[in-house]
C-alpha cells in the first residue's frame, strides 16, 4: 500500500506542479526494497529518503515510544561509522539530514549535491542492518527523549490537553497513543527492546527508497543494487495490525484548566473514515468544511485556495490520510482572554469536542515545505502516506544536551524542528 501511495504522491506532484517533476519511475530489488525515482533537473541537488513501514501504531503493548526512540538511536554508530559520524559526514558534503516518526511510518533523509548520492546510499544502507548501540548510548538517548517530552509536552498545557483528547477520541485504536510515548513506558525502554524492534522492521523488504532530484534512473538503479541489494530481508515480516474502532455511542467531554493559557478555545473533532484510494470527494469536502468552520477571517479566500489544491493534489486534508480512522475537526477562540480553561467533549455518537488551547491564536498544523521541489516531493509523499498530524521530526546530534527536538504531536515548525 505504501508503494502505491508513493507513486500516487509523485503523480499528484506532477499534476499540481508540472514544472517541478519531469519523470517518475519505480522498481523493486530482489530483496524486496521498493525504489521510487522522481527526476527534477532544474538544480544539481538530490534528496535521498528511506521510508520504513513502521511507526508508533506498530509498537508492542507496553512499549510506547519505541519507534521514536529507535529513530534517535539510528544516529549512533555502525561497524564502519562512529556515533555522530553519519550527520557529520553529510554536513561535510554541504548537505543536511533529518528524520521523523509518525504513527504509520518512520523516515530518514539527506539533501545533498547530486554527485554525493552514492555516498548517501552507502551510509544509509550501512545503518539499515548494521546499527550498533551500547548500554550507555541507550541510557543517554532515553534521557534525551524524556527531556524532549518534558519540554514539548509536559510543560505545555496545550500539548498535554491535545494528548489527552486524542487518547479519549480513540477507544481501541493505537492512534490514541502519543508518538513520543507515555513517560512511564519510555522510562522502561532498554537496549534489547530497541534491537528487537530494529531487527524486525528495519529491513529492505519493509522499506521504500525515494530519490528525488537531478538524477538518472538507470544510475539510481545501479547504485541501489550495489549498496542495498546485498542486504538481507526480514523473513516472516509481521502483519501490520490496525484494530477497528467499536461504535462510539456516548459523547466525551474533557475540561482542562491551566493558568498559563492566555485565551480559552473550543475545539471539536470527529473520527473520519479512512480515505479510499482514488476517491477524493469526501476528503476534499471535509478539508473545505474545516476551513469554513475554523478558518481565519479570510476564510472564503482560503476555501478557494483549498478547493484548487484539493482538486490538483487529490484532496489532501489534515486527518484524512491514515491506514485507520483519522480525526476531523475545527478550532475556535472561546472569547475574552483570562484564566485558561481547556475543555472537550463530543456531540453525536461519533465525535469528540475539545475546548482548548494555549496563549492566543491556535497553531496551524502541518509542516512547511520550502521552495526546493525535491523536498516538496518528500513532504507530499509524507502526506500521501498517512500523516494526519505532524510527525515527530528530529535532527541527529552526538551529545546528551537533549535540547532541541521539536517534534511533536501538535505542530512541526519547519526544518529547525529537530531532534534533541
N, C-alpha and C positions, 0 to 999 in steps of 0.2 A: 504493500500500500504506500509506504513512504517513497518508493521509487516512482510510482505514478504521480504522487504529489510533487516530487522533484521535477518531473517532466512538465506537469501542469504549471508549476511556478515559472519555469523557463518560458513556456508558451505564453503565459499571462504577461510576462515581462515584455515579450516581443510584441504583443498586441497593444499594450499600454505605452510602451516606449520603443517604437520601431527603430529609432536611430541607434539604440544602445546595444542590442544583441543581434548579431548578424545570423549566427547559425547555432543550433542546439543539437547535440548528438549524445548518444549514450551507448554503453557496452557493459558487459559483465565478465569478470575474470573467473577462471575455473574454480577458485576457492570461494566464490560467492560474492566478492566485493563488486558492488554496482558503482559505475562511474558515469557522471554527467558532465559534459563539456559545454560551456557557454562561451562562444567566441565573441570578442569585442576588441577590435584592433585600433581603437582610437588613441590609446595610450599604451606604452610598453610596460604595463603592470599586470599582475595576476593575483587573484585571491584563491588560495588553496584551503578547502574546508573538508573536514571529516565529520559526518553526522552519524551518531550511534543511535540505533533504535532502542533506547533505554533511557528512562528518566525517573522522576520521583514517584510516578504512579506504578512503577515496576518493582519497587523496593519490597523486600520481605517484611512481614509484620514485625513490629518492634524495632526496626532499623531505619526509621525515617531519617532523611538527610544523607544517606549513604551515597546516593548518586552525585549530589553536590560535593560531598566530602571527597569522593574519588576524583572529581574534577580538579580540586586543589592538589591532590597528590600526584596527578599526572604531570605536574611540572617539577617533580623530583627527578631523580636520575634513572638511567638505564645502565647496562653494561658498558655502553660506549660514551655516555654523556653524564656528567656530574649534575648534582642538583642545581637548578638555575641556569645551566648552560644552554638549554633549549632557547629560552627567551633572549638570553644574551647574544646568541648566535643570530637570531632573527634581527635584533636591533643592530648588530654589527653590519648586517647586509642592507641597512637603511629601511627595514620594514617594521611592521608591528604585528602583534599576535594577541589573541584573546580566546576566551571560551565562555560558554554559557550553558546553563542547565534549565530545563523546563520539566513539565510532568511527563511528556512523551518522548523526549529526546535529549541528548547531550551533544554539543558540537564544539569543535576546535577549529580555529582558522588562523592563517597567516596572510598578510598582504605585503607583497614584495615586488621588486623588479622582475619582469618576465623571465630573464635569464637565470634567476635564482630558484626557479620552480623545482628543478631536480634535487637541490639540497633540501628544500622543504619536504618533498616526498620522502627522502631518505630518513629525515629525522622523525617525521610523523609515523612512518611505518615502523621505525625502531621502537617507539613507545607504545604502539598498538598491542604488542605481545611480549615486550621485554621490560616492563616497568619494574624498578627496584625501589623499595622503601624500607627504612629502618624503623624500629620502635620509636626512636627519637623524632624521626620525620612525622610519624603518626601523632605523637603527643603534641608536637609543635603546631601542626596543621589543624588538629582538633581544637586547640585553644584559639587559633585564628578564626575558625568557624564560629565558636562560641562568642568571641568578641564581636564578630560580624553580626550575629543575631542580637546581641545586646545593643549594638549601635543602631542597627537598621530596623529592628522590630520591637524589642522590649522597651526601648526608650522613646518610642514614637507611638502616641496613643492612636493615631490613625492606622498605623500598621498593625498594632495589637487588635484593634477592632476589625480590621479587614480580615485578619487571620481567623478571628472568632466567627465572623459572619460566614466566611467560606466553609468552615467546619460545620456550621449549622445548616448550610444550604444543601450539603450532600449527606444523605443518610447512610449510604452504603458504598459510595464510590471513592477511590483513592484521591480524586481531585480535591477532596476536603483536607488532605494532609499538606502542610506547608512544604514547599520545595526545600527550604533550608533545614527542615526537620523540627521536631519538638525538642526543646532543650534537654529534657531528662533522657531522651534516647540518643541525642548527639553525644552526650557525656559518656555513653557506654560503647560507642563505636571503637573498634580496635583494628589492628593490622590484619588479622585473619578475615574479619568482616570485609575489609576493603579488597583484599586479594581475591576472596571468593567471588565478589561481585565483578571484579575486573576480569578474572579468568573466564567467567561465564559469558559476559556481554561484550567485552572489548575484543572483537574478532572480525575478520573480514566479511564473513557471512552475516554479520549483524550491522554492517556499516554501509554508508553511501559516501563516496568521494565526489566532491563538486569542485571543478576547476573553472574559474570564470576570468576572462581577460584576453590578453594578446597571446594566444596560444594556437598551435596547430593540433587538431585532434589526433592525427597519426603519431605525433611526437608525445602527446599526453599518454596515449595507449602504450607506447614503448616504455616510458618512464614508469607508468603504473605497473606494468608487467615485471619490470626489473626490481622495483622496490617493494611492492605489495604482493606480487604474485607468489612469492615463496612462503607467505605467512599461512600458518595452519588455521583452518576454521574451527569453530566450536561444534563438536558433534552433539546431536540431540538438543539443539538450542531450545530453551523453554518457550512454550507458547505464551504470548502476551495476554494477560487476563484483564478484562475491564468489567467488574461486576456491574450489573444493571441496578438502577435506582428503583426502589419499590414505589407504588403510588404514594404521592405526598398528599395526605388527607387533612393535615392541620397546618394552619399558618404558624409562622415562627417570628417572634419579635425579640430583638435584642436591644438593650439600652446600656450605654456605657458613658460614664461621666469622668471628665478629667480636667483639672484647672488649666492645663496647658493648651486646651482647644480654644482658639480665639472666637470662632463663629460656628454655631451648630449647623449641621447639614442633615438632610434627609435623603436617603438613597434606597431605592427599591430594585431588587434584581429577581429574575426568574430563570429557572432552568430552561434551556433551549434544546431542541432536538439536534442531534448530530447532523451536520450538513452532508447531504448526499453528493457523491462525486458527479459533477456535471450539472447539478441542479442548483442554481444560484438565486432564484427568485426570492425565497424566504430569507436567505442571508442578507440580500440587498435590502429587502423591505425592513427587516429589523434594524439594520445599520441606519437607515434613514429615520426610522421611528425613534431610535436612541438620540439622534441629533435634534429631532423635533421636541422631545420631552426634556432633554437635559443639555441642550446645546448652549452656545453663547448668544449674546444679543444679536449677532449676525447670523442667526440660525438658518434663515432662508438661503443666504448665500452659501452657507456651509452645506446645506442639504443639496443644493445644486451641484457643488463640487463632489460630494459623496456619491450622488447619482451617477455622475460621469465616471468616477473612479470605480464604482461597483460594476458598471457595465463593461469597463475596459479590463478590469482585473478580476472579474468573477465574484464580486460581492464580498470583499474581504472585510467582514465586520468583526470587531472585537468580541470574543466569546463564542464564536460560531464555528471554529475550525478545529475540533477535537476528535479524538478517537471515540470518546464517550460524550456524555451530555455536558454542555458548557453552560455558562450563565449569561444572561442578557439583562441589562439594567440601565438606570439613569441616576444622576446625582444632581440635587438642587440645594441651594442655600436655604437654611431654615428661617433666617430672619436676622434680628439685631445681634451684634456681637455681644459676648458676655461669657459667663462660665460655660465651658463647653459641655455639651451633652450629646453623646453618641448613642443612637438607638437603631434598632432594626426590627423588622417583623415581616410577615407575609400576608398577602391578601389573595384569596383564591387557594385552590388546593395544590398549586404547583409553584408557589412563589416564596420569595424571601425578601423583605424590605429592610433597609437599614438607614438610620439617620446618623450622619457622621460628619465630617472628617476634620482635618486639622487646619488651623491657622489660616483662615481666609479662603481663598479660592481653591476648588478641587484641582488635583493634579491630573493632567492628561495621561492616559495610559498608552503604552506603545513606545518603542524606541525609534529615534530619528535616524534615518539613513542620510549619509552625506551625499555629495554630488557624484561620487565615484560609482559608475554603473556596475562594476563588479560587486561592490558591497550592496548596492541596491538589489542585485540579483539574489545575493545571500539572504538579505532581510526579507525579500518577498518569499523566498523559499521557506524561511522560518515561519512566516505567517501561514503559508500553504500547508506546512507540516503539522499544524495544530496548535500554535501558540495563541491562546485566547488572552492571556495576560502576560506581561513581560517576564522573561525568564531571569533567573539569577545569572547575572553577567559578571564575569570576573577577569581580572588581569593577573598573570603569574607574578610571583615575587620569590625571592630566595631568603627572606628574613622572617622574623616572627613578630613584626610590629602589628600585623593584623589590621591596619588602619583604614583601608580604602575600598573594601568590597561594597559595591553599591547595587546589589542585585535586585532585587528584592521584589518581593511579591507584589509591590504596588506600582512602581514606576522605574523605568530604566532611563538614565539621564544621558544617554549617548555614549560615546567612546570612552569617557572618563569614569563611567560606572564600572569599576573594575575590581578585580579580586584583591583582597587584603594583602 
